[in-house]
């Protein structure tokens, strides 16, 4: 079942997302503060029964230097080979890094693959996370979407987006990685993070973004699923906070990152997506100021990319070799 607008309407859709005058300054200062801590990545090899891929437990400094976990994977012996391409993958909402071996496509397809754990997440679906979020939890709706939303400085996604930037900083220090072939990828929340990092991080070559959440307040008004429902619940409890919520979210909306984009990106959208209205993903794509292309799946729902799409992504990345 198609959700939302017709495709012809989506292609012309112009999101009404306010761009704060100090958006770039806010993010430049936020990232500069966290970059006072040198990018350093720790690797600890882990044993698995998977003989075709080698895995490392990863730790690197994220927001405020706080430790972020991840998995690094590649072909056996990959840490001893120079000049390899890297894909940094961000995860969907509520998903943690899980256990090594769950995502084998990219390390089996000639790429070094870094999965970033999402701080505080992993207890809702998937096979768990390993990164705490050591910050106060003021009153908020269940979940992370309204955690600290009273102020842009305290909002949860300020920390998560910074973590995602720092993952690139840390990965770029690895001597076996080709610094000119670092890519970001993700679906849903992960696709949103890929946009927020890949739009302007100087170390990113290109972006793979699937089912990304942009134009958040539109989603809040047109969808009753998580995470948009968290904002609805919060505003029922705090109806006088509507303007503040809208203001805070404008600093974290992927649409505003897309407007700053410098790098090429390959997007996908599912027109039958019941969790992320297609208009939210089109809002990002339509505003993306770099080179771009979009894969449209009329009858796909809110699913991780299947092998059909992964093969298309792999073929698209070949142009950067």
Backbone as CSV, one residue per row, in Angstrom:
resi,resn,N_x,N_y,N_z,CA_x,CA_y,CA_z,C_x,C_y,C_z
1,UNK,0.850,-1.194,0.000,0.000,0.000,0.000,0.881,1.237,0.000
2,UNK,0.666,2.101,-0.960,1.426,3.338,-1.013,0.996,4.261,0.123
3,UNK,1.973,4.933,0.726,1.671,5.833,1.839,1.988,7.268,1.441
4,UNK,1.094,8.183,1.758,1.363,9.589,1.499,1.043,10.005,0.080
5,UNK,1.866,10.899,-0.465,1.610,11.532,-1.747,1.909,10.601,-2.915
6,UNK,1.409,10.999,-4.078,1.791,10.348,-5.315,3.247,10.704,-5.641
7,UNK,3.855,9.849,-6.434,5.283,10.053,-6.737,5.545,11.386,-7.420
8,UNK,4.668,11.802,-8.306,4.871,13.087,-8.989,4.843,14.249,-8.005
9,UNK,4.020,14.136,-6.971,3.984,15.170,-5.936,5.255,15.139,-5.092
10,UNK,5.705,13.942,-4.763,6.909,13.802,-3.949,8.120,14.415,-4.642
11,UNK,8.204,14.228,-5.947,9.363,14.732,-6.691,9.431,16.254,-6.692
12,UNK,8.294,16.908,-6.474,8.259,18.380,-6.446,8.133,18.936,-5.031
13,UNK,8.094,18.053,-4.041,7.801,18.460,-2.674,8.916,19.351,-2.123
14,UNK,8.528,20.492,-1.569,9.485,21.430,-0.988,9.262,21.497,0.517
15,UNK,10.191,20.977,1.325,9.981,20.937,2.769,10.035,22.320,3.403
16,UNK,9.144,22.538,4.331,9.108,23.818,5.055,9.866,23.659,6.377
17,UNK,11.173,23.522,6.255,12.045,23.353,7.428,12.882,24.608,7.572
18,UNK,12.743,25.281,8.702,13.504,26.496,8.936,14.986,26.184,9.072
19,UNK,15.818,26.971,8.398,17.268,26.856,8.533,17.755,27.949,9.475
20,UNK,18.173,27.593,10.693,18.639,28.620,11.632,19.827,29.394,11.065
21,UNK,19.869,30.684,11.346,20.947,31.524,10.818,22.314,31.067,11.305
22,UNK,22.362,30.468,12.493,23.647,30.042,13.052,23.827,28.519,12.979
23,UNK,23.143,27.876,12.044,23.219,26.413,11.928,24.660,25.949,11.728
24,UNK,25.346,26.504,10.753,26.715,26.084,10.451,27.638,26.416,11.620
25,UNK,27.465,27.571,12.215,28.299,27.956,13.356,28.100,27.014,14.532
26,UNK,26.836,26.676,14.807,26.538,25.762,15.913,27.258,24.437,15.729
27,UNK,27.167,23.867,14.522,27.777,22.562,14.297,29.294,22.650,14.198
28,UNK,29.809,23.730,13.646,31.264,23.889,13.607,31.836,23.957,15.012
29,UNK,31.164,24.693,15.881,31.632,24.810,17.268,31.490,23.489,18.018
30,UNK,30.362,22.803,17.799,30.139,21.517,18.462,31.224,20.516,18.091
31,UNK,31.523,20.413,16.802,32.527,19.455,16.354,33.925,19.875,16.779
32,UNK,34.192,21.162,16.736,35.507,21.647,17.164,35.760,21.325,18.636
33,UNK,34.735,21.472,19.460,34.887,21.170,20.886,35.266,19.706,21.090
34,UNK,34.555,18.803,20.415,34.856,17.382,20.589,36.182,16.994,19.965
35,UNK,36.606,17.739,18.961,37.892,17.430,18.315,39.088,17.913,19.116
36,UNK,38.832,18.525,20.255,39.933,18.821,21.162,40.555,17.525,21.691
37,UNK,39.749,16.465,21.701,40.244,15.139,22.053,40.767,14.484,20.779
38,UNK,42.038,14.121,20.705,42.581,13.544,19.469,41.834,12.285,19.042
39,UNK,41.661,12.151,17.744,41.026,10.953,17.193,41.986,9.777,17.354
40,UNK,41.549,8.790,18.088,42.365,7.591,18.310,41.435,6.402,18.362
41,UNK,41.766,5.365,17.613,40.899,4.200,17.553,41.647,2.986,18.096
42,UNK,41.017,2.302,19.018,41.600,1.096,19.602,40.957,-0.138,18.971
43,UNK,41.794,-1.098,18.608,41.321,-2.321,17.967,41.722,-3.532,18.803
44,UNK,40.762,-4.414,19.019,41.020,-5.669,19.719,40.391,-6.797,18.911
45,UNK,41.215,-7.664,18.352,40.679,-8.730,17.508,39.818,-9.680,18.332
46,UNK,38.698,-10.120,17.719,37.804,-11.077,18.368,37.701,-12.325,17.496
47,UNK,37.539,-13.456,18.135,37.440,-14.719,17.426,35.978,-15.066,17.159
48,UNK,35.695,-15.502,15.949,34.367,-15.987,15.583,34.552,-17.230,14.717
49,UNK,33.508,-17.996,14.514,33.629,-19.155,13.621,33.558,-18.802,12.141
50,UNK,33.430,-17.499,11.826,33.339,-17.068,10.431,34.752,-16.957,9.869
51,UNK,35.118,-17.827,8.954,36.488,-17.898,8.463,36.787,-16.902,7.352
52,UNK,35.768,-16.369,6.724,35.975,-15.499,5.568,36.092,-14.022,5.935
53,UNK,35.826,-13.677,7.192,35.883,-12.282,7.636,36.590,-12.218,8.990
54,UNK,37.409,-11.192,9.139,38.140,-10.956,10.391,37.493,-9.769,11.116
55,UNK,37.336,-9.865,12.442,36.605,-8.861,13.207,37.470,-8.262,14.322
56,UNK,37.235,-6.969,14.570,37.888,-6.266,15.667,36.851,-5.490,16.477
57,UNK,36.988,-5.579,17.790,36.224,-4.745,18.707,36.874,-3.367,18.699
58,UNK,36.066,-2.326,18.485,36.570,-0.968,18.276,36.104,-0.044,19.389
59,UNK,36.998,0.862,19.807,36.640,1.953,20.710,37.280,3.232,20.182
60,UNK,36.494,4.332,20.139,37.035,5.620,19.703,36.325,6.741,20.466
61,UNK,36.923,7.943,20.529,36.292,9.050,21.254,35.204,9.730,20.444
62,UNK,34.014,9.856,21.043,32.910,10.540,20.388,32.682,11.907,21.000
63,UNK,31.425,12.268,21.183,31.072,13.554,21.789,31.767,13.697,23.143
64,UNK,32.410,14.845,23.364,33.092,15.144,24.628,34.148,14.102,24.983
65,UNK,34.646,13.387,23.989,35.667,12.384,24.234,35.154,11.091,24.823
66,UNK,33.842,10.935,24.931,33.261,9.732,25.538,33.452,8.523,24.618
67,UNK,33.702,7.368,25.214,34.050,6.169,24.456,32.847,5.610,23.698
68,UNK,33.043,5.379,22.401,32.027,4.800,21.532,32.561,3.473,21.008
69,UNK,31.704,2.471,21.016,32.093,1.146,20.567,31.692,0.918,19.106
70,UNK,32.233,-0.147,18.542,31.892,-0.519,17.181,32.517,-1.853,16.821
71,UNK,32.249,-2.298,15.601,32.901,-3.472,15.030,33.606,-3.053,13.753
72,UNK,34.831,-3.527,13.573,35.569,-3.321,12.336,35.789,-4.688,11.705
73,UNK,35.514,-4.806,10.404,35.592,-6.107,9.739,36.197,-5.967,8.352
74,UNK,36.813,-7.044,7.916,37.376,-7.094,6.582,37.839,-8.499,6.266
75,UNK,38.410,-8.659,5.078,38.946,-9.955,4.694,40.094,-10.330,5.630
76,UNK,40.335,-11.611,5.848,41.430,-12.021,6.735,42.741,-11.338,6.367
77,UNK,43.392,-10.744,7.390,44.646,-10.036,7.178,44.499,-8.618,6.674
78,UNK,43.276,-8.068,6.691,43.056,-6.752,6.067,43.828,-5.626,6.750
79,UNK,44.161,-5.751,8.019,44.879,-4.671,8.710,46.339,-4.579,8.255
80,UNK,46.788,-5.529,7.465,48.178,-5.531,6.988,48.289,-5.094,5.532
81,UNK,47.172,-4.685,4.938,47.149,-4.268,3.529,46.810,-2.782,3.442
82,UNK,47.564,-2.037,2.661,47.354,-0.596,2.547,46.325,-0.258,1.469
83,UNK,45.787,0.970,1.573,44.975,1.539,0.500,43.607,0.928,0.293
84,UNK,42.962,0.499,1.380,41.669,-0.157,1.237,40.511,0.831,1.421
85,UNK,39.419,0.638,0.672,38.236,1.493,0.868,37.507,1.107,2.150
86,UNK,36.843,2.090,2.744,36.139,1.891,4.018,34.706,2.364,3.908
87,UNK,33.795,1.567,4.443,32.408,1.992,4.622,32.130,2.073,6.112
88,UNK,31.703,3.248,6.571,31.258,3.430,7.949,29.741,3.360,7.937
89,UNK,29.196,2.390,8.670,27.749,2.193,8.674,27.149,2.604,10.015
90,UNK,26.069,3.382,9.929,25.312,3.804,11.102,24.015,3.003,11.168
91,UNK,23.500,2.846,12.368,22.424,1.887,12.608,21.062,2.539,12.776
92,UNK,20.024,1.734,12.599,18.657,2.196,12.740,18.281,2.461,14.191
93,UNK,17.156,3.118,14.361,16.700,3.557,15.677,16.433,2.362,16.586
94,UNK,17.040,2.384,17.766,16.858,1.321,18.743,17.800,0.149,18.578
95,UNK,18.626,0.170,17.534,19.517,-0.948,17.238,20.920,-0.651,17.747
96,UNK,21.545,-1.627,18.407,22.939,-1.516,18.797,23.831,-2.270,17.830
97,UNK,25.113,-2.270,18.114,26.063,-2.885,17.184,25.891,-4.395,17.068
98,UNK,25.196,-5.002,18.037,24.932,-6.437,17.962,26.177,-7.261,18.190
99,UNK,26.262,-8.382,17.499,27.409,-9.279,17.615,28.110,-9.349,16.259
100,UNK,29.422,-9.604,16.244,30.141,-9.620,14.963,29.654,-10.744,14.063
101,UNK,29.457,-10.381,12.800,29.030,-11.363,11.819,27.625,-11.183,11.313
102,UNK,26.884,-10.217,11.860,25.498,-10.025,11.432,25.396,-9.300,10.089
103,UNK,26.402,-8.505,9.749,26.363,-7.707,8.519,27.619,-8.028,7.712
104,UNK,27.499,-8.977,6.822,28.671,-9.525,6.143,28.859,-9.026,4.710
105,UNK,27.890,-8.296,4.155,27.998,-7.957,2.735,29.241,-7.136,2.431
106,UNK,29.397,-6.004,3.113,30.489,-5.101,2.741,31.872,-5.684,3.007
107,UNK,32.135,-6.311,4.167,33.467,-6.903,4.339,33.715,-8.103,3.436
108,UNK,32.641,-8.667,2.868,32.791,-9.767,1.919,32.915,-9.266,0.486
109,UNK,32.738,-7.969,0.295,32.700,-7.399,-1.056,33.870,-6.452,-1.318
110,UNK,34.952,-6.609,-0.550,36.159,-5.843,-0.825,36.314,-4.555,-0.046
111,UNK,35.448,-4.312,0.931,35.523,-3.097,1.732,35.863,-3.434,3.184
112,UNK,36.630,-2.563,3.811,36.704,-2.587,5.262,35.407,-1.964,5.768
113,UNK,34.848,-2.524,6.823,33.506,-2.146,7.261,33.527,-1.800,8.741
114,UNK,33.168,-0.560,9.068,33.076,-0.121,10.459,31.616,0.124,10.808
115,UNK,31.111,-0.600,11.797,29.767,-0.369,12.327,29.895,0.454,13.598
116,UNK,29.248,1.609,13.647,29.264,2.438,14.849,28.089,2.099,15.756
117,UNK,28.366,1.806,17.009,27.313,1.617,17.994,26.626,2.956,18.261
118,UNK,25.324,2.938,18.519,24.577,4.160,18.837,24.431,4.275,20.349
119,UNK,25.011,5.301,20.919,25.038,5.460,22.371,23.647,5.323,22.989
120,UNK,23.573,4.501,24.032,22.328,4.334,24.767,21.308,3.435,24.108
121,UNK,21.505,3.108,22.831,20.535,2.302,22.100,20.969,0.830,22.080
122,UNK,20.093,-0.010,21.589,20.399,-1.421,21.464,19.560,-2.315,22.347
123,UNK,18.736,-1.728,23.205,17.902,-2.530,24.087,16.487,-2.701,23.594
124,UNK,16.216,-2.254,22.361,14.850,-2.285,21.850,14.665,-3.346,20.776
125,UNK,15.677,-3.521,19.921,15.611,-4.526,18.864,17.031,-4.900,18.472
126,UNK,17.160,-5.931,17.650,18.488,-6.398,17.308,19.076,-7.249,18.417
127,UNK,20.411,-7.301,18.476,21.077,-8.171,19.453,21.945,-7.390,20.427
128,UNK,21.555,-6.145,20.733,22.181,-5.420,21.823,23.217,-4.402,21.391
129,UNK,23.499,-3.478,22.317,24.529,-2.468,22.113,25.536,-2.522,23.238
130,UNK,26.556,-1.658,23.173,27.631,-1.701,24.170,28.109,-0.324,24.584
131,UNK,27.379,0.755,24.188,27.833,2.116,24.468,26.817,2.862,25.326
132,UNK,27.176,3.253,26.546,26.252,4.036,27.369,26.187,5.492,26.918
133,UNK,25.174,6.195,27.379,25.057,7.642,27.153,25.109,8.307,28.523
134,UNK,26.296,8.687,28.996,26.450,9.152,30.382,26.030,10.603,30.593
135,UNK,24.778,10.904,30.280,24.272,12.269,30.436,22.944,12.222,31.178
136,UNK,22.592,13.289,31.867,21.316,13.310,32.598,20.140,13.072,31.659
137,UNK,19.099,12.448,32.173,17.896,12.173,31.390,16.741,12.983,31.970
138,UNK,16.518,14.209,31.463,15.386,15.001,31.946,14.076,14.360,31.515
139,UNK,12.933,14.827,32.027,11.649,14.250,31.619,11.487,14.273,30.102
140,UNK,11.140,13.120,29.542,10.973,13.007,28.099,10.083,11.810,27.812
141,UNK,9.602,11.730,26.578,8.803,10.583,26.170,9.696,9.354,26.079
142,UNK,9.085,8.163,26.164,9.862,6.938,26.017,10.663,6.980,24.724
143,UNK,11.939,6.609,24.798,12.793,6.631,23.626,13.830,7.732,23.722
144,UNK,14.380,8.134,22.583,15.480,9.095,22.542,15.125,10.379,21.796
145,UNK,13.984,10.402,21.122,13.700,11.506,20.216,13.385,12.812,20.939
146,UNK,12.995,12.751,22.202,12.752,13.992,22.944,13.697,14.131,24.132
147,UNK,14.722,13.309,24.190,15.672,13.349,25.307,16.517,14.621,25.226
148,UNK,16.300,15.547,26.150,17.038,16.807,26.167,16.579,17.805,25.133
149,UNK,15.362,17.640,24.605,14.893,18.461,23.492,14.601,19.902,23.906
150,UNK,14.639,20.171,25.205,14.376,21.532,25.697,15.418,22.542,25.210
151,UNK,16.590,22.036,24.806,17.684,22.928,24.430,18.572,22.221,23.412
152,UNK,19.024,22.939,22.419,19.875,22.321,21.398,21.178,21.790,21.980
153,UNK,21.650,22.398,23.065,22.908,21.967,23.677,22.774,20.606,24.350
154,UNK,21.581,20.292,24.858,21.396,19.068,25.634,20.700,17.960,24.848
155,UNK,20.291,18.231,23.621,19.515,17.256,22.848,20.363,16.024,22.532
156,UNK,19.757,14.874,22.680,20.447,13.597,22.476,21.147,13.529,21.124
157,UNK,20.493,14.013,20.068,21.063,13.850,18.734,22.256,14.765,18.487
158,UNK,22.482,15.745,19.327,23.743,16.491,19.243,24.905,15.556,19.542
159,UNK,24.714,14.698,20.516,25.769,13.754,20.878,25.924,12.665,19.815
160,UNK,24.792,12.123,19.351,24.861,11.015,18.395,25.451,11.457,17.058
161,UNK,25.051,12.612,16.560,25.595,13.109,15.293,27.081,13.410,15.430
162,UNK,27.481,13.946,16.578,28.907,14.183,16.805,29.676,12.870,16.842
163,UNK,29.135,11.862,17.517,29.758,10.533,17.502,29.994,10.064,16.063
164,UNK,28.978,10.265,15.227,29.058,9.784,13.848,30.155,10.505,13.066
165,UNK,30.333,11.794,13.316,31.438,12.544,12.700,32.778,12.037,13.206
166,UNK,32.850,11.803,14.498,34.113,11.365,15.088,34.497,9.958,14.639
167,UNK,33.513,9.155,14.257,33.829,7.836,13.702,34.667,7.980,12.435
168,UNK,34.354,8.981,11.611,35.146,9.229,10.403,36.541,9.722,10.786
169,UNK,36.610,10.655,11.741,37.905,11.171,12.188,38.807,10.026,12.640
170,UNK,38.230,9.121,13.441,39.017,8.028,13.997,39.424,7.036,12.916
171,UNK,38.487,6.674,12.046,38.784,5.693,11.001,39.857,6.203,10.043
172,UNK,39.886,7.512,9.813,40.859,8.089,8.890,42.289,7.969,9.401
173,UNK,42.469,7.676,10.689,43.819,7.517,11.239,44.384,6.120,10.993
174,UNK,43.571,5.183,10.532,44.035,3.817,10.302,44.932,3.772,9.061
175,UNK,46.134,3.236,9.222,47.109,3.308,8.133,46.815,2.356,6.975
176,UNK,45.827,1.483,7.120,45.485,0.576,6.023,44.274,1.059,5.228
177,UNK,43.760,2.239,5.560,42.592,2.805,4.870,43.033,3.837,3.847
178,UNK,42.410,3.807,2.664,42.613,4.835,1.654,41.794,6.064,2.054
179,UNK,42.430,7.166,2.445,41.671,8.335,2.920,40.793,8.974,1.852
180,UNK,40.999,8.622,0.597,40.189,9.181,-0.483,38.995,8.291,-0.818
181,UNK,38.861,7.174,-0.092,37.732,6.262,-0.363,37.069,5.849,0.956
182,UNK,36.609,6.851,1.682,35.831,6.621,2.900,34.383,6.989,2.601
183,UNK,33.495,6.041,2.792,32.076,6.218,2.480,31.245,6.028,3.749
184,UNK,30.078,6.646,3.782,29.152,6.463,4.900,27.867,5.844,4.376
185,UNK,27.233,5.030,5.238,26.029,4.314,4.826,25.127,4.104,6.022
186,UNK,23.855,3.840,5.739,22.911,3.523,6.803,21.486,3.582,6.300
187,UNK,20.596,2.972,7.074,19.170,2.982,6.756,18.393,3.512,7.944
188,UNK,17.295,4.238,7.671,16.440,4.819,8.700,17.256,5.823,9.533
189,UNK,17.328,5.660,10.855,18.193,6.551,11.639,19.611,6.531,11.080
190,UNK,20.078,5.350,10.660,21.417,5.252,10.090,21.559,6.039,8.802
191,UNK,20.521,6.013,7.954,20.552,6.810,6.744,20.542,8.295,7.026
192,UNK,19.866,8.676,8.118,19.849,10.072,8.544,21.224,10.506,9.002
193,UNK,21.890,9.675,9.806,23.245,9.988,10.253,24.210,10.065,9.072
194,UNK,24.036,9.169,8.092,24.887,9.219,6.908,24.749,10.559,6.196
195,UNK,23.530,11.105,6.161,23.308,12.424,5.577,23.991,13.504,6.410
196,UNK,23.792,13.452,7.723,24.309,14.502,8.604,25.833,14.531,8.639
197,UNK,26.465,13.400,8.389,27.926,13.343,8.321,28.400,13.550,6.890
198,UNK,27.796,12.818,5.970,28.280,12.822,4.605,28.056,14.110,3.853
199,UNK,27.149,14.945,4.329,26.882,16.209,3.633,28.130,17.077,3.553
200,UNK,28.924,17.113,4.640,30.016,18.087,4.631,31.301,17.647,5.312
201,UNK,31.364,16.455,5.869,32.629,16.022,6.457,33.669,15.900,5.337
202,UNK,34.792,16.578,5.505,35.794,16.619,4.446,36.392,15.255,4.151
203,UNK,36.301,14.326,5.120,36.898,13.014,4.917,36.014,12.021,4.202
204,UNK,34.766,12.403,3.891,33.821,11.486,3.251,33.848,11.688,1.737
205,UNK,33.925,10.568,1.012,33.934,10.646,-0.459,32.524,10.620,-1.030
206,UNK,31.637,9.790,-0.467,30.280,9.681,-0.986,29.382,9.059,0.074
207,UNK,28.075,9.139,-0.174,27.057,8.791,0.820,26.088,7.763,0.252
208,UNK,25.779,6.741,1.082,24.696,5.801,0.799,23.651,5.987,1.889
209,UNK,22.480,6.472,1.531,21.460,6.781,2.536,20.118,6.187,2.124
210,UNK,19.576,5.335,3.009,18.307,4.670,2.731,17.259,5.049,3.774
211,UNK,16.056,5.389,3.314,14.888,5.590,4.182,15.157,6.611,5.289
212,UNK,15.848,7.680,4.952,16.263,8.652,5.961,15.102,9.518,6.444
213,UNK,15.213,9.969,7.706,14.175,10.766,8.359,14.543,12.243,8.281
214,UNK,13.929,12.964,7.375,14.069,14.410,7.332,12.724,15.066,7.555
215,UNK,12.728,16.420,7.626,11.464,17.146,7.774,10.662,16.559,8.942
216,UNK,11.292,16.560,10.116,10.770,15.803,11.260,9.378,16.274,11.674
217,UNK,9.137,17.570,11.709,7.835,18.044,12.159,6.725,17.663,11.172
218,UNK,7.057,17.528,9.890,6.076,17.000,8.942,5.740,15.567,9.326
219,UNK,6.759,14.776,9.631,6.526,13.400,10.052,5.691,13.314,11.307
220,UNK,5.935,14.219,12.251,5.153,14.246,13.492,3.683,14.491,13.193
221,UNK,3.405,15.288,12.190,2.025,15.637,11.845,1.345,14.613,10.943
222,UNK,2.134,13.727,10.309,1.557,12.832,9.306,1.806,11.344,9.576
223,UNK,2.358,11.017,10.741,2.673,9.626,11.016,2.507,9.348,12.500
224,UNK,1.957,8.187,12.813,1.693,7.865,14.215,2.591,6.743,14.731
225,UNK,3.706,6.491,14.027,4.643,5.459,14.451,5.849,6.106,15.139
226,UNK,6.579,5.273,15.891,7.834,5.731,16.453,8.824,5.980,15.303
227,UNK,9.710,6.982,15.433,9.909,7.825,16.611,9.064,9.095,16.624
228,UNK,8.328,9.362,15.534,7.536,10.596,15.485,6.528,10.648,16.629
229,UNK,6.000,9.483,16.991,4.995,9.443,18.048,5.559,9.925,19.380
230,UNK,6.857,9.772,19.586,7.476,10.256,20.823,7.310,11.768,20.959
231,UNK,7.470,12.469,19.832,7.299,13.924,19.852,5.842,14.274,20.113
232,UNK,4.920,13.523,19.513,3.504,13.748,19.774,3.190,13.580,21.264
233,UNK,3.689,12.512,21.849,3.449,12.260,23.272,4.025,13.377,24.133
234,UNK,5.236,13.804,23.798,5.880,14.864,24.571,5.061,16.148,24.510
235,UNK,4.570,16.486,23.317,3.825,17.731,23.168,2.429,17.645,23.768
236,UNK,1.904,16.439,23.947,0.664,16.313,24.706,0.915,16.638,26.177
237,UNK,2.077,16.228,26.677,2.417,16.508,28.077,2.871,17.952,28.271
238,UNK,3.530,18.521,27.245,4.064,19.881,27.337,3.606,20.694,26.124
239,UNK,2.318,21.002,26.028,1.801,21.677,24.829,2.397,23.061,24.602
240,UNK,2.879,23.708,25.659,3.459,25.039,25.495,4.877,25.000,24.926
241,UNK,5.418,23.795,24.736,6.794,23.665,24.260,6.896,23.480,22.746
242,UNK,5.787,23.639,22.033,5.798,23.351,20.596,6.869,24.162,19.865
243,UNK,6.902,25.464,20.068,7.861,26.299,19.350,9.293,25.940,19.712
244,UNK,9.544,25.641,20.993,10.888,25.265,21.396,11.305,23.945,20.767
245,UNK,10.385,22.988,20.735,10.681,21.701,20.100,11.005,21.895,18.623
246,UNK,10.192,22.679,17.933,10.428,22.926,16.515,11.778,23.607,16.298
247,UNK,12.113,24.555,17.167,13.397,25.249,17.056,14.557,24.298,17.280
248,UNK,14.480,23.496,18.343,15.555,22.547,18.622,15.742,21.592,17.454
249,UNK,14.647,21.017,16.966,14.744,20.024,15.898,15.343,20.608,14.622
250,UNK,15.183,21.902,14.392,15.714,22.499,13.168,17.233,22.409,13.098
251,UNK,17.899,22.324,14.246,19.359,22.205,14.266,19.818,20.775,13.976
252,UNK,18.903,19.830,13.969,19.253,18.420,13.807,18.531,17.763,12.638
253,UNK,17.698,18.524,11.955,16.940,17.975,10.836,17.878,17.729,9.660
254,UNK,17.829,16.520,9.116,18.718,16.162,8.009,18.503,17.050,6.786
255,UNK,17.341,17.659,6.656,17.100,18.573,5.543,18.109,19.714,5.558
256,UNK,18.398,20.246,6.748,19.328,21.370,6.824,20.769,20.943,6.578
257,UNK,21.120,19.705,6.902,22.431,19.196,6.514,22.492,19.014,4.996
258,UNK,21.395,18.519,4.410,21.360,18.310,2.966,21.585,19.615,2.204
259,UNK,21.104,20.695,2.751,21.265,22.002,2.101,22.718,22.460,2.080
260,UNK,23.564,21.835,2.901,24.982,22.179,2.942,25.832,21.169,2.157
261,UNK,25.208,20.189,1.500,25.919,19.029,0.973,26.958,19.391,-0.081
262,UNK,28.114,18.745,0.038,29.203,18.927,-0.926,29.532,17.638,-1.676
263,UNK,29.048,16.491,-1.198,29.478,15.206,-1.726,28.346,14.497,-2.466
264,UNK,28.694,13.569,-3.371,27.660,12.800,-4.075,26.968,11.815,-3.146
265,UNK,25.708,11.526,-3.449,24.924,10.635,-2.592,23.977,9.783,-3.425
266,UNK,23.802,8.561,-2.954,22.878,7.603,-3.566,21.829,7.274,-2.517
267,UNK,20.593,7.695,-2.769,19.489,7.543,-1.827,18.563,6.411,-2.267
268,UNK,17.780,5.917,-1.303,16.642,5.072,-1.650,15.459,5.453,-0.782
269,UNK,14.263,5.213,-1.326,13.025,5.510,-0.616,12.030,4.394,-0.900
270,UNK,11.250,4.048,0.101,10.190,3.052,-0.050,8.837,3.766,0.006
271,UNK,8.081,3.675,-1.052,6.819,4.401,-1.114,5.733,3.764,-0.269
272,UNK,5.960,2.529,0.193,5.012,1.866,1.090,5.528,1.827,2.521
273,UNK,6.438,2.725,2.834,7.048,2.785,4.167,6.016,3.269,5.179
274,UNK,5.714,2.433,6.158,4.722,2.785,7.158,5.306,3.545,8.341
275,UNK,6.639,3.566,8.465,7.276,4.218,9.611,7.868,5.584,9.262
276,UNK,8.453,5.701,8.083,8.999,6.985,7.629,8.223,7.406,6.388
277,UNK,7.388,8.443,6.490,6.654,8.883,5.303,7.614,9.168,4.150
278,UNK,7.316,8.687,2.943,8.213,8.952,1.817,8.544,10.436,1.655
279,UNK,7.609,11.314,2.019,7.868,12.752,1.906,9.032,13.183,2.781
280,UNK,9.271,12.463,3.878,10.381,12.819,4.765,11.723,12.512,4.107
281,UNK,11.789,11.378,3.400,13.024,11.048,2.681,13.188,11.937,1.457
282,UNK,12.102,12.177,0.719,12.164,13.080,-0.435,12.562,14.491,0.000
283,UNK,12.181,14.899,1.197,12.561,16.227,1.689,14.072,16.387,1.703
284,UNK,14.768,15.322,2.103,16.231,15.346,2.115,16.768,15.323,0.692
285,UNK,16.276,14.378,-0.090,16.780,14.240,-1.463,16.567,15.516,-2.267
286,UNK,15.390,16.092,-2.177,15.089,17.285,-2.974,15.948,18.479,-2.592
287,UNK,16.423,18.515,-1.339,17.243,19.634,-0.881,18.743,19.352,-0.963
288,UNK,19.131,18.117,-1.269,20.549,17.756,-1.322,21.241,18.587,-2.405
289,UNK,22.246,19.358,-2.019,22.861,20.305,-2.951,24.044,19.725,-3.704
290,UNK,24.463,18.502,-3.370,25.510,17.834,-4.126,24.931,16.962,-5.223
291,UNK,25.810,16.256,-5.939,25.339,15.298,-6.934,24.513,14.221,-6.231
292,UNK,23.485,13.711,-6.919,22.590,12.781,-6.224,21.838,11.913,-7.217
293,UNK,21.427,10.750,-6.725,20.488,9.910,-7.455,19.648,9.160,-6.435
294,UNK,18.492,8.677,-6.891,17.507,8.095,-5.978,16.954,6.807,-6.553
295,UNK,16.957,5.761,-5.739,16.329,4.497,-6.095,14.958,4.456,-5.424
296,UNK,13.904,4.266,-6.196,12.531,4.292,-5.677,11.958,2.877,-5.706
297,UNK,11.486,2.422,-4.542,10.874,1.101,-4.423,9.393,1.287,-4.060
298,UNK,8.496,1.147,-5.025,7.083,1.446,-4.773,6.436,0.582,-3.695
299,UNK,6.835,-0.689,-3.580,6.111,-1.581,-2.680,6.965,-2.097,-1.524
300,UNK,8.153,-1.558,-1.374,8.954,-1.905,-0.197,8.445,-1.141,1.010
301,UNK,8.617,-1.758,2.179,8.229,-1.116,3.433,9.482,-0.617,4.147
302,UNK,9.417,-0.497,5.465,10.555,0.055,6.203,11.517,-1.078,6.568
303,UNK,12.292,-1.495,5.587,13.186,-2.630,5.759,14.624,-2.207,5.498
304,UNK,15.568,-2.939,6.123,16.968,-2.756,5.772,17.164,-3.105,4.302
305,UNK,18.172,-2.508,3.651,18.403,-2.807,2.232,18.589,-4.305,1.996
306,UNK,17.869,-4.840,1.004,18.043,-6.245,0.660,19.192,-6.382,-0.334
307,UNK,19.473,-7.622,-0.720,20.633,-7.853,-1.574,20.490,-7.161,-2.926
308,UNK,19.277,-7.056,-3.453,19.070,-6.327,-4.710,19.655,-4.916,-4.601
309,UNK,19.325,-4.242,-3.508,19.760,-2.854,-3.360,21.245,-2.762,-3.001
310,UNK,21.740,-3.673,-2.161,23.163,-3.669,-1.823,24.023,-3.834,-3.071
311,UNK,23.586,-4.678,-3.993,24.339,-4.850,-5.231,24.325,-3.568,-6.071
312,UNK,23.211,-2.858,-6.065,23.149,-1.571,-6.777,24.070,-0.551,-6.117
313,UNK,24.095,-0.528,-4.784,25.002,0.381,-4.089,26.453,0.059,-4.414
314,UNK,26.775,-1.220,-4.415,28.145,-1.634,-4.724,28.530,-1.178,-6.124
315,UNK,27.656,-1.367,-7.089,27.932,-0.948,-8.452,28.110,0.567,-8.532
316,UNK,27.302,1.324,-7.782,27.411,2.789,-7.791,28.753,3.232,-7.217
317,UNK,29.249,2.563,-6.204,30.527,2.938,-5.582,31.718,2.654,-6.483
318,UNK,31.544,1.796,-7.474,32.655,1.460,-8.357,33.234,2.686,-9.074
319,UNK,32.409,3.713,-9.253,32.900,4.916,-9.954,33.979,5.636,-9.164
320,UNK,34.123,5.350,-7.882,35.088,6.057,-7.046,36.398,5.290,-6.901
321,UNK,36.547,4.185,-7.606,37.788,3.406,-7.532,38.813,3.935,-8.512
